[in-house]
Amino acid sequence: MVDTFLFDLDGTLLPVDTDKMLDEYFLSLTKKLSSYFDPHFLFKSIYQASVDMINNLDPSKTNKEAFFDSFLRMVDYPQDEIEKLFEEFYLNEYKELGKNIKPNEYVKKSLEILKSKGYKIVLATNPVFPEIAIIERIKWAGLEENYFDFITTYENMHFCKPHIQYYEEILEKIGKKADNCYMVGNDVEEDLIAFKLGMKTYLIEDFMINRNSKEVIATHRGSYKDFYEFVSKL
């Protein structure tokens, strides 16, 4: 019996073009730290460390640890000081990136329906960002942290999408089996892979990503409005 819904964030709960948002993020961050690091060098270092973090499958390392293991091999700077600089960015300039994002009306309505019906709700965003950044983007979506029973961040997870281990770790942390869950997302490769564990899936098509033109295998698919109508009938 399904009693849990996992939701992607960017392009799903948060109605944005993910690639455009990341471009704006890197531009803002490298500008913020330009007095400390050459912007091009910093971009390349963060990008490579992020790739290494995503590819890391060592279960003894959190994603944060994997990121800094890679990043600090390229950037000669104390970790505690660079973390403070990142935190200052997330508390200030980062918030500006969400000012022009308009929440989708059906997102909040859908989550409120699910909560009222007793479903557990998990924010299954790719955990490549710190908690402070993810909580901020939740607000951009017109939601609050307390909507979710569990939120994946780079501090509390050891794997990233599209690795199946990411979904296995979520199931372990929330104490659920795959057939108890729906995974809702907009990325064909990163989100729909959850079906391989036995999860049901719902593809949100408004900001659909299918970078490698893969065959779409989803239990359901549709727009934000379609999803709202779907959960209304549960």
C-alpha positions in Angstrom: 0.0 0.0 0.0 1.3 3.4 -0.9 1.6 5.7 2.1 4.6 7.9 1.1 5.3 10.4 -1.6 8.8 11.5 -2.5 9.2 14.8 -4.4 12.0 16.3 -6.4 12.4 20.0 -5.8 13.9 21.9 -8.8 11.5 21.7 -11.8 9.0 19.8 -9.7 7.8 21.5 -6.5 9.8 24.5 -7.6 8.7 25.6 -11.1 12.0 26.6 -12.6 14.3 25.8 -15.5 17.0 23.9 -13.6 19.8 24.7 -16.0 19.0 28.4 -16.0 18.8 28.5 -12.2 22.2 26.8 -11.9 23.8 29.3 -14.4 22.5 32.1 -12.2 23.7 30.4 -9.1 27.3 30.0 -10.3 27.4 33.5 -11.6 26.2 34.9 -8.3 28.5 32.7 -6.2 31.7 33.4 -8.2 30.9 37.1 -8.2 30.5 37.0 -4.4 33.8 35.3 -3.9 35.7 37.1 -6.6 37.9 39.0 -4.1 39.1 35.6 -2.8 39.3 33.4 -6.0 39.4 33.9 -9.7 35.8 33.4 -10.9 36.7 31.0 -13.7 38.9 29.0 -11.5 36.3 28.8 -8.7 33.6 27.8 -11.2 35.8 25.0 -12.6 36.7 23.8 -9.1 33.1 23.8 -7.7 31.9 22.1 -10.9 34.5 19.4 -10.8 34.0 18.8 -7.0 30.3 18.5 -7.6 30.8 15.9 -10.4 33.1 14.0 -8.1 30.5 14.1 -5.3 27.8 12.9 -7.6 29.9 10.0 -8.8 31.0 9.0 -5.3 29.7 5.7 -4.2 31.6 5.3 -0.9 29.0 4.8 1.7 31.3 6.0 4.5 31.4 9.5 3.1 28.6 12.0 3.2 28.1 14.0 0.0 29.5 17.0 1.8 32.7 15.1 2.7 33.0 13.9 -0.9 32.6 17.4 -2.2 35.2 18.9 0.1 37.7 16.0 -0.4 37.7 17.0 -4.1 37.3 20.7 -3.8 40.2 21.2 -1.3 42.5 19.3 -3.6 42.1 22.1 -6.1 41.5 25.1 -3.8 44.2 25.8 -1.2 42.0 27.4 1.5 40.9 26.3 5.0 37.6 24.4 4.9 36.1 26.2 7.9 36.7 29.5 6.3 35.4 28.5 2.9 32.3 27.1 4.6 31.7 30.5 6.3 32.0 32.3 2.9 29.5 29.8 1.4 27.1 30.4 4.3 27.3 34.1 4.0 26.4 33.7 0.3 23.4 31.5 1.1 22.1 33.9 3.8 22.4 36.9 1.5 23.0 36.9 -2.3 21.4 33.5 -2.8 18.0 34.7 -1.6 17.9 37.2 -4.4 17.9 34.4 -7.0 14.4 33.4 -5.9 12.8 36.8 -6.0 11.3 36.4 -9.5 10.1 32.8 -9.1 6.4 32.4 -8.9 5.1 29.3 -7.0 2.7 27.1 -8.9 -0.7 27.1 -7.2 -1.2 23.4 -7.6 2.0 22.4 -5.8 0.9 23.6 -2.4 -2.6 22.4 -2.9 -1.4 18.9 -3.8 0.9 18.7 -0.7 -1.8 19.9 1.6 -4.2 17.3 0.2 -1.6 14.5 0.8 -0.8 15.7 4.3 -4.6 15.9 5.1 -4.9 12.3 4.0 -2.0 11.1 6.2 0.7 10.5 3.6 4.3 10.8 4.6 6.1 13.4 2.4 9.8 13.3 1.6 11.7 16.0 -0.2 13.9 13.9 -2.5 16.0 16.6 -4.0 19.4 15.8 -5.4 21.5 16.3 -2.3 24.3 18.4 -3.8 23.5 21.5 -1.8 23.7 22.2 1.9 20.5 22.3 4.0 20.5 26.1 4.2 20.2 26.3 0.4 17.5 23.6 0.1 15.4 25.2 2.9 15.6 28.5 1.0 14.4 27.0 -2.2 11.5 25.3 -0.4 10.4 28.8 0.5 10.7 29.9 -3.1 8.2 27.2 -3.9 5.7 28.7 -1.4 6.2 25.9 1.0 7.7 25.4 4.5 10.2 23.0 5.9 7.5 21.4 8.1 5.7 20.1 5.1 8.2 17.3 4.9 8.9 14.3 7.1 12.4 14.0 5.7 14.6 16.3 3.5 17.7 15.0 1.7 20.7 17.3 1.9 24.4 17.0 1.2 25.0 16.8 5.0 22.7 13.8 5.6 23.1 11.7 2.4 25.9 9.5 1.0 24.7 9.2 -2.6 23.2 11.4 -5.3 20.9 11.0 -8.2 20.8 9.2 -10.6 22.3 6.4 -8.5 19.8 3.9 -7.3 21.7 3.9 -4.0 20.3 7.3 -3.3 16.7 5.9 -3.3 17.8 2.9 -1.3 19.3 5.2 1.4 16.1 7.2 1.6 14.0 4.0 2.1 16.4 3.0 4.9 16.2 6.3 6.6 12.4 6.6 6.5 11.8 2.9 7.2 9.7 2.2 4.1 9.7 -0.3 1.3 9.7 0.7 -2.3 6.2 -0.4 -3.0 5.0 2.0 -0.2 6.2 4.9 -2.3 5.6 7.2 -5.2 8.5 9.2 -6.6 7.3 12.5 -8.2 9.8 14.3 -10.4 10.5 16.1 -13.7 13.8 14.4 -14.7 13.4 11.2 -16.7 16.9 9.9 -15.8 17.3 11.1 -12.2 13.7 10.6 -10.9 12.1 7.8 -12.8 15.0 5.5 -12.0 13.2 4.9 -8.7 10.9 2.4 -10.5 13.8 0.0 -10.7 13.4 -0.5 -6.9 9.6 -1.0 -7.3 8.4 2.5 -6.6 5.6 4.0 -8.5 6.4 7.1 -10.4 4.8 10.3 -11.5 6.5 12.4 -14.2 5.7 16.2 -14.0 5.9 17.4 -17.6 5.8 21.2 -17.2 9.6 21.4 -16.8 10.5 17.9 -18.0 14.2 17.0 -18.5 15.2 14.2 -20.7 18.8 15.0 -21.6 19.6 11.6 -23.2 16.2 11.1 -24.9 15.5 8.0 -22.9 12.3 6.1 -23.1 9.8 7.4 -20.6 8.7 4.7 -18.2 6.4 6.2 -15.6 3.3 4.9 -13.7 1.7 8.3 -14.4 2.6 11.5 -16.2 1.0 14.9 -16.6 1.0 18.6 -15.7 0.9 20.2 -12.2 -2.9 20.4 -12.6 -3.1 16.7 -13.6 -1.1 15.8 -10.5 -3.4 17.8 -8.3 -6.4 16.1 -9.7 -4.7 12.7 -9.3 -4.0 13.2 -5.5 -7.5 14.6 -5.0 -8.9 11.3 -6.0 -6.7 9.1 -3.8 
